[in-house]
Amino acid sequence: MRLDVDEAVRAWRTPSGPVTVAIVVHRDRVAAEAWGAGAAWALDQLPALLGLDDLAADAYVPPHAGLARLTGRTRGLRIGRTGCVLDALVPAVLEQRVTRAESQGGMRGLVRVHGEPAPGPHGLRVLPDAATLRDLPTWAYHVLGIEERRALTLRRVADRADRLEETASRPLDDAYRRLTSIDGVGAWTAAEVGARAFGDADVVSVGDVHLPSTVSWALAGEPRATDERMLELLEPFRGQRGRMVRWIEAAGIRAPRFGPRMSPRWIARI
């Protein structure tokens, strides 16, 4: 993806093939142009991607005075959905239990070494297809900084890509059951996919290192919290808990940090 002040260019794999979409925001409208085999599919899905069908974005008022003021500052934030499960699942797996720098490095490596040029004039690249991800040996992942555990998970999800893509049109409970039935895909990873691919406004990423404290700091002024405490604080917003988390993050709220931070581990050098 490439972002500018009033334009976003995104490349990904759709059920119809690779696509690049350039989206330009005008005062009262959005214009888009697409290239590639997935162009028609992507333009048809564009309202969902942008969250234009997220009816609760304007109608929902949280039962919390502080968040009510917060939503006024972040008005217009909508929850979109890509409808592309593997496209969301690969980065979610790469983000498991590592620093942001490590996950981004692995993603860049996969795209640069094993991906392909995206259609259109913007010079982007798309992720490798499912067959490539499935057939890469673990050493090929290792040299990109992706250790065996995440590599094997990527190969398993790629092997089941067709079945997983079906979850985008399934009821959410069924979709999450199918995702978490795969070894290496737990509740946190499934929640990340749900937020990106399904547009689930209620899903919360349980198991995140920083999120519980961020939520507790925003809602209760508590600098540290467990997953259980986070869910307790979010319970009054059930049905829109994921939206609450998005609003908190969009406002730049961060809990005070104490002690040492996790350092990147560059396993490709080993």
Backbone torsions as a table, in degrees:
resi	resn	phi	psi	omega
1	MET	NA	144.6	174.3
2	ARG	-127.3	128.1	-176.1
3	LEU	-115.1	139.6	173.0
4	ASP	-130.5	-176.8	-176.0
5	VAL	-60.1	-44.4	-176.2
6	ASP	-126.6	15.6	-178.9
7	GLU	-142.1	141.5	172.7
8	ALA	-127.5	134.2	176.1
9	VAL	-119.7	124.3	-175.8
10	ARG	-131.0	139.5	177.5
11	ALA	-124.7	136.0	178.8
12	TRP	-161.7	176.7	178.4
13	ARG	-99.4	123.6	176.6
14	THR	-102.9	171.8	174.9
15	PRO	-59.8	-19.2	179.8
16	SER	-98.7	-4.6	-179.9
17	GLY	128.3	178.3	-178.7
18	PRO	-63.8	151.5	179.8
19	VAL	-150.3	149.6	166.5
20	THR	-121.7	131.1	179.4
21	VAL	-123.9	128.0	173.5
22	ALA	-104.8	122.3	-176.1
23	ILE	-115.7	124.3	-179.4
24	VAL	-116.7	129.4	-179.4
25	VAL	-97.4	121.4	172.6
26	HIS	-102.4	-179.2	-175.6
27	ARG	-56.3	-47.4	-173.8
28	ASP	-127.9	17.3	-179.2
29	ARG	-158.5	166.7	177.1
30	VAL	-122.8	133.2	176.7
31	ALA	-115.5	143.9	-178.3
32	ALA	-140.9	147.9	174.4
33	GLU	-133.2	140.6	-175.0
34	ALA	-131.2	151.3	178.6
35	TRP	-131.0	147.8	173.1
36	GLY	106.5	174.4	-177.0
37	ALA	-62.0	-28.1	-179.4
38	GLY	-92.0	12.7	-173.1
39	ALA	-61.2	-49.4	-177.9
40	ALA	-62.8	-42.9	179.7
41	TRP	-61.1	-47.0	-176.1
42	ALA	-64.9	-41.6	179.6
43	LEU	-67.3	-34.8	177.1
44	ASP	-65.6	-34.0	-178.5
45	GLN	-90.6	-0.4	-173.5
46	LEU	-58.3	-42.1	177.9
47	PRO	-57.4	-39.0	178.2
48	ALA	-68.3	-40.9	179.3
49	LEU	-59.4	-39.8	-178.3
50	LEU	-85.4	-3.0	-179.6
51	GLY	74.0	22.7	-179.3
52	LEU	-69.6	-18.9	176.0
53	ASP	-97.6	12.6	177.9
54	ASP	-83.3	83.0	-171.9
55	LEU	-65.8	-26.5	-178.1
56	ALA	-74.8	-13.0	-176.5
57	ALA	-58.3	-37.8	-179.1
58	ASP	-98.0	-26.1	-171.7
59	ALA	-89.3	-27.8	-171.8
60	TYR	-81.7	129.4	174.9
61	VAL	-119.0	116.3	-175.7
62	PRO	-68.7	142.5	178.9
63	PRO	-79.7	56.5	-177.8
64	HIS	-154.2	119.0	-172.7
65	ALA	-57.8	-43.7	-179.2
66	GLY	-62.9	-43.2	179.6
67	LEU	-71.9	-29.9	175.9
68	ALA	-61.0	-40.5	175.9
69	ARG	-68.8	-36.8	180.0
70	LEU	-62.4	-43.2	-178.5
71	THR	-65.4	-28.0	176.3
72	GLY	-65.5	-32.4	179.5
73	ARG	-80.4	-23.4	-178.2
74	THR	-112.7	28.5	-179.8
75	ARG	-58.2	139.3	-178.3
76	GLY	100.7	-11.2	177.9
77	LEU	-71.1	119.0	-177.0
78	ARG	-121.2	154.0	178.8
79	ILE	-99.3	109.9	178.8
80	GLY	-94.6	175.5	176.4
81	ARG	-143.0	137.0	-178.0
82	THR	-85.4	-29.2	-175.7
83	GLY	74.3	5.9	-177.9
84	CYS	-117.9	106.5	-169.4
85	VAL	-75.7	-49.2	-178.3
86	LEU	-62.4	-36.5	178.4
87	ASP	-60.0	-32.0	177.2
88	ALA	-89.1	-30.7	-174.5
89	LEU	-74.1	-37.4	-178.6
90	VAL	-60.2	-53.3	178.4
91	PRO	-64.5	-31.4	178.2
92	ALA	-64.4	-41.8	176.8
93	VAL	-63.9	-41.4	-179.2
94	LEU	-65.9	-22.6	-179.4
95	GLU	-86.1	-2.2	-176.2
96	GLN	-68.1	119.2	167.8
97	ARG	56.3	31.1	175.3
98	VAL	-135.1	171.1	176.7
99	THR	-75.0	164.1	178.3
100	ARG	-60.9	-39.7	180.0
101	ALA	-61.0	-41.0	179.3
102	GLU	-65.4	-45.4	-178.0
103	SER	-66.3	-40.8	179.2
104	GLN	-67.0	-36.4	177.5
105	GLY	-64.3	-42.1	177.5
106	GLY	-63.8	-40.5	179.7
107	MET	-64.9	-45.9	178.8
108	ARG	-60.4	-40.5	-179.9
109	GLY	-64.4	-45.1	178.6
110	LEU	-58.9	-45.5	-177.4
111	VAL	-68.7	-43.4	-176.1
112	ARG	-69.5	-43.3	-172.2
113	VAL	-88.6	-40.4	-171.9
114	HIS	-116.8	-5.5	176.6
115	GLY	-81.0	-164.4	179.7
116	GLU	-143.6	157.5	178.5
117	PRO	-59.2	135.5	176.8
118	ALA	-76.3	151.4	177.6
119	PRO	-65.6	158.2	176.7
120	GLY	96.9	-180.0	-170.6
121	PRO	-94.7	9.8	-168.8
122	HIS	-95.6	-5.3	174.5
123	GLY	73.5	21.4	177.4
124	LEU	-86.8	173.0	176.5
125	ARG	-130.6	157.1	178.1
126	VAL	-113.6	159.0	178.0
127	LEU	-58.3	156.0	171.6
128	PRO	-59.0	153.6	177.2
129	ASP	-75.7	173.0	-174.8
130	ALA	-60.6	-40.3	-178.5
131	ALA	-62.8	-40.0	178.8
132	THR	-66.1	-46.0	178.8
133	LEU	-60.8	-38.6	-178.7
134	ARG	-68.0	-36.9	-171.2
135	ASP	-94.0	-8.6	178.8
136	LEU	-66.4	131.4	175.4
137	PRO	-70.7	159.7	-176.8
138	THR	-61.8	-30.9	179.7
139	TRP	-65.6	-30.6	178.8
140	ALA	-67.9	-31.3	173.2
141	TYR	-74.0	-39.7	-176.1
142	HIS	-58.0	-42.6	-177.9
143	VAL	-67.7	-12.1	175.9
144	LEU	-96.4	3.1	-179.8
145	GLY	88.5	17.2	-178.8
146	ILE	-110.0	112.0	-175.2
147	GLU	-73.2	172.6	-171.0
148	GLU	-59.0	-40.2	-176.2
149	ARG	-60.0	-50.4	178.9
150	ARG	-69.3	-34.6	178.7
151	ALA	-61.5	-44.8	180.0
152	LEU	-66.0	-35.8	176.7
153	THR	-64.2	-43.3	177.7
154	LEU	-60.7	-40.6	179.3
155	ARG	-66.5	-37.9	179.2
156	ARG	-66.9	-44.3	-178.7
157	VAL	-69.1	-34.5	177.6
158	ALA	-65.7	-36.0	178.8
159	ASP	-65.3	-24.4	-178.7
160	ARG	-111.4	22.8	-171.7
161	ALA	-57.0	-44.0	-177.4
162	ASP	-61.5	-44.3	179.6
163	ARG	-66.7	-37.3	-179.2
164	LEU	-69.5	-37.2	179.0
165	GLU	-61.6	-28.3	178.7
166	GLU	-64.5	-23.1	-176.6
167	THR	-66.6	-19.8	-179.8
168	ALA	-64.3	-21.6	179.6
169	SER	-111.5	11.8	-179.4
170	ARG	-99.4	159.8	171.4
171	PRO	-56.5	148.1	-172.1
172	LEU	-60.1	-41.4	-179.7
173	ASP	-59.5	-42.6	179.0
174	ASP	-68.0	-40.0	-179.9
175	ALA	-61.7	-44.8	-179.7
176	TYR	-68.1	-35.7	176.7
177	ARG	-62.6	-42.3	-178.9
178	ARG	-67.4	-39.3	178.5
179	LEU	-63.8	-49.0	-174.5
180	THR	-78.4	-3.2	174.5
181	SER	-75.0	-12.1	-179.2
182	ILE	-90.6	129.2	178.8
183	ASP	-59.1	125.4	-179.0
184	GLY	101.3	-9.0	176.9
185	VAL	-111.6	101.5	-179.4
186	GLY	-100.4	-166.6	-175.4
187	ALA	-63.1	-38.9	-178.8
188	TRP	-64.4	-48.2	-177.9
189	THR	-63.7	-43.2	179.2
190	ALA	-61.8	-38.3	179.6
191	ALA	-65.5	-40.0	177.7
192	GLU	-61.7	-39.8	177.3
193	VAL	-67.4	-42.0	180.0
194	GLY	-60.2	-39.5	179.7
195	ALA	-68.4	-35.2	-174.3
196	ARG	-90.1	-49.1	-173.6
197	ALA	-87.5	-34.7	-175.1
198	PHE	-98.9	-15.0	-176.3
199	GLY	65.0	35.4	-177.4
200	ASP	-74.0	113.8	-176.9
201	ALA	-79.2	-6.1	-176.2
202	ASP	-110.6	-15.5	-171.9
203	VAL	-70.0	141.0	179.9
204	VAL	-125.5	134.1	-177.4
205	SER	-80.8	84.8	177.7
206	VAL	-73.0	134.6	-177.7
207	GLY	105.1	-0.7	177.9
208	ASP	-74.7	144.7	-176.4
209	VAL	-68.9	-44.7	-171.6
210	HIS	-100.8	-22.9	-170.4
211	LEU	-61.2	-44.6	-179.7
212	PRO	-55.9	-43.6	-179.3
213	SER	-69.8	-35.2	176.7
214	THR	-61.8	-45.6	-179.3
215	VAL	-66.9	-44.2	-178.1
216	SER	-66.7	-34.2	177.3
217	TRP	-66.9	-40.0	-179.1
218	ALA	-71.0	-40.0	-172.1
219	LEU	-96.1	-26.2	-174.6
220	ALA	-133.1	-1.1	-178.4
221	GLY	69.8	20.8	-179.8
222	GLU	-98.7	123.4	-173.3
223	PRO	-75.3	-16.5	-179.7
224	ARG	-137.3	142.5	-179.9
225	ALA	-155.0	159.5	173.8
226	THR	-96.7	172.9	174.3
227	ASP	-58.9	-40.3	-178.6
228	GLU	-62.0	-42.4	178.6
229	ARG	-67.6	-39.8	177.3
230	MET	-58.5	-48.0	-178.9
231	LEU	-64.9	-35.1	176.5
232	GLU	-62.0	-44.8	-179.9
233	LEU	-68.0	-30.2	-178.7
234	LEU	-86.4	-10.7	-175.3
235	GLU	-55.3	-39.6	178.2
236	PRO	-61.2	-16.9	-178.5
237	PHE	-102.4	15.5	-176.3
238	ARG	-50.1	135.9	-173.2
239	GLY	99.9	-26.7	-179.5
240	GLN	-134.7	23.9	-176.5
241	ARG	-63.1	-40.7	177.4
242	GLY	-64.0	-35.1	177.3
243	ARG	-64.6	-40.0	178.2
244	MET	-60.1	-44.0	179.4
245	VAL	-62.3	-42.3	178.8
246	ARG	-60.6	-43.8	-179.7
247	TRP	-62.1	-43.7	-179.9
248	ILE	-61.6	-46.3	-179.1
249	GLU	-66.7	-39.6	-179.4
250	ALA	-64.7	-27.0	179.2
251	ALA	-80.3	-5.1	178.5
252	GLY	76.9	19.9	179.6
253	ILE	-73.5	131.1	177.9
254	ARG	-138.2	135.8	177.0
255	ALA	-70.9	150.8	174.7
256	PRO	-57.1	141.7	-178.8
257	ARG	-110.9	135.9	179.9
258	PHE	-128.1	151.2	172.6
259	GLY	79.6	-178.3	-176.9
260	PRO	-70.8	151.6	176.3
261	ARG	-104.9	157.3	179.2
262	MET	-67.2	132.6	-179.3
263	SER	-98.4	146.2	176.5
264	PRO	-61.9	147.0	176.8
265	ARG	-122.1	110.9	-175.0
266	TRP	-89.7	83.6	-173.6
267	ILE	-68.8	-18.7	179.2
268	ALA	-61.5	-21.0	-179.4
269	ARG	-83.1	-10.1	-176.3
270	ILE	-82.1	NA	NA
